[in-house]
Amino acid sequence: GGSVSGSLVVAFVWMLHPCLVESVAWVAGRKDILSALFILLSLGAAARGQPRWVVFVFGMGALLAKPVAVVLPAVLVVQDLAIRGKSLWEIAEWKGLFQRYAGLGLAAILLVILTLFFQGQGGQALVDPRGIMERLGGAGWALWRSLSLWFWPVGLHTAYDDPEVLSLGFAVLAIVLIGLGGWAMSSAKLGRAWRVGLALFLFLLLPTLGFVRAGNHLVADRYLYLPGLGLSLIFLGGLLKARPWALVLGIVLAFFLGSLSKVQRKNWLTTRTLFERVLELEPQHSYALAKLGNLERIEGRLGAARDYYQASLEQDEGSPDAHKNLAEMALEVQDYEKAYGHYRELVKRWGREVWLHEILAKLSYNLGELDQAVAHLQKGLVVARSDEEREQVKRLISEMQGR
């Protein structure tokens, strides 16, 4: 709804932000870009009043590209109301909104169910021991951290650790920000750019906040790909309407952010430069130490690889990368006892992996511990996710007991 020049400035501030470097430079980040393309096409089609089936097709493209698009129907509803200057609480609007976006909403719900079942090591996302306040604390921390990364993009890297202890203040922050954001999006008092910006930021960040834990991190640069567009709209969209000098501010800001992105791009040239950047900022980062150990091992420098893995374990005694690779290196020299020790540590974090229980069983058998081997396979039966896996485990039990 703004001028062409104002819209371009908002787009360029978003496009040139260094937080977007990860999604653009990382080959697997193409799903962020593809999903964003279809989300914007869907929003554009709805804003122009195109037929429902066009919005649905673009929305399905976004859903197939990346599950985060499950929140698209909610963004579409906010945009629809914002364009017409309506409040969500005007009951007369509900029937029309339901008719327009019911199909896409049902498809999104189905995808949520499938994602929760299959993502997170075969359904592990469904098993989350955290209480409601812990979840809210994690969400508040992720919101605060995302805002700080966007508005102060200094020291960016790729492996932000979640804090071990979260204060009650972060839970309060989550309640306040989400509550105020929900009120502002649903109210007719706020301008169009701000309402849509809030919807893009809060809704598209919502799946990553960890209310249901389906991933390894609460914060990542790539999580800000489209939520960052919402922040650009909030910061500049409303300002451009009220202050003529905001256009100049936006242009200067875009150039400044572009210079930061140019520097950040150099960190994404290779896996080594990426994790060396992490260690430059956090010298004792366990995950980065293990990843660099992997590189040393691939390149044949086994002594250096062990040093990195040991350093990783000093920071995080359960480091999965370190234990897995040290176990494999022990197997290469037939040191079954050492391999068994590392796999035992690994199973504490990857307990739902059937192959891991099978390896532990085979190592126990090689060490002459038949009962222990069968016990590991029994655990494998409990976590098996398919008939094929269960049959494989039963076959191994029969073979071991038969010998």
Disulfide bonds with the S-S distance in Angstrom:
none
